[in-house]
Amino acid sequence: MRDIAHEVYEKMKVGSTAWIRPVAAKGDTIENFQIAHEQARQLADEGLINIATVKRSEDGLIDAIRILKLA
């Protein structure tokens, strides 16, 4: 499984924000996107990003995460 959070992090500049969302063209689904939140939390624990917002769909699944690159 691809590390969606790390892919977005690598493309960002320090101080910028970005949304992490599933990309259907790359085979992502809302169900397998749930691991992206754990991946983002690991980056946050390392002090590389700050998780600003976590959006959830009506059924409670995470469908978007907004991050700020710190380092």
C-alpha positions in Angstrom: 0.0 0.0 0.0 1.3 3.4 -0.9 2.1 6.0 1.8 -0.2 8.8 0.7 0.8 11.2 3.5 4.5 10.9 2.8 3.9 11.4 -1.0 2.0 14.7 -0.2 4.7 15.7 2.3 7.5 15.3 -0.2 5.8 17.6 -2.7 5.3 20.4 -0.2 7.4 23.4 0.8 8.1 24.2 4.4 5.3 26.4 5.8 2.8 25.4 3.2 -0.5 23.6 3.7 -2.1 20.8 1.7 -5.1 18.5 1.7 -4.5 14.8 1.7 -7.3 13.0 -0.2 -7.8 9.7 -1.8 -7.1 9.6 -5.5 -9.3 7.1 -7.4 -7.0 7.1 -10.4 -4.3 5.7 -8.1 -6.6 3.0 -6.7 -7.4 4.8 -3.5 -10.8 4.2 -1.8 -12.3 5.8 1.3 -11.9 2.5 3.1 -8.2 2.0 2.4 -7.6 5.8 2.8 -8.1 5.4 6.6 -4.5 4.3 7.0 -3.4 7.8 5.7 -4.5 9.3 9.0 -2.1 7.0 10.9 0.6 7.8 8.4 0.0 11.5 8.9 0.1 11.1 12.7 3.5 9.4 12.4 4.8 12.4 10.5 3.3 14.7 13.1 4.9 12.7 15.9 8.3 13.1 14.2 7.7 16.9 14.1 7.6 17.1 10.3 3.9 18.2 10.0 1.0 19.6 11.9 -2.4 18.1 11.3 -4.7 21.1 11.0 -8.1 19.4 10.0 -9.5 15.9 9.7 -12.8 15.8 7.7 -15.1 12.8 8.0 -17.9 11.6 5.8 -21.4 11.0 7.2 -20.5 7.4 8.0 -17.5 8.5 10.1 -14.7 7.6 7.7 -11.9 10.1 7.1 -12.1 11.5 3.6 -9.6 14.4 3.8 -6.8 15.6 6.0 -5.2 19.1 6.0 -1.6 19.3 7.0 1.0 22.0 7.5 4.7 21.2 6.7 7.0 22.2 9.5 10.3 20.8 8.4 
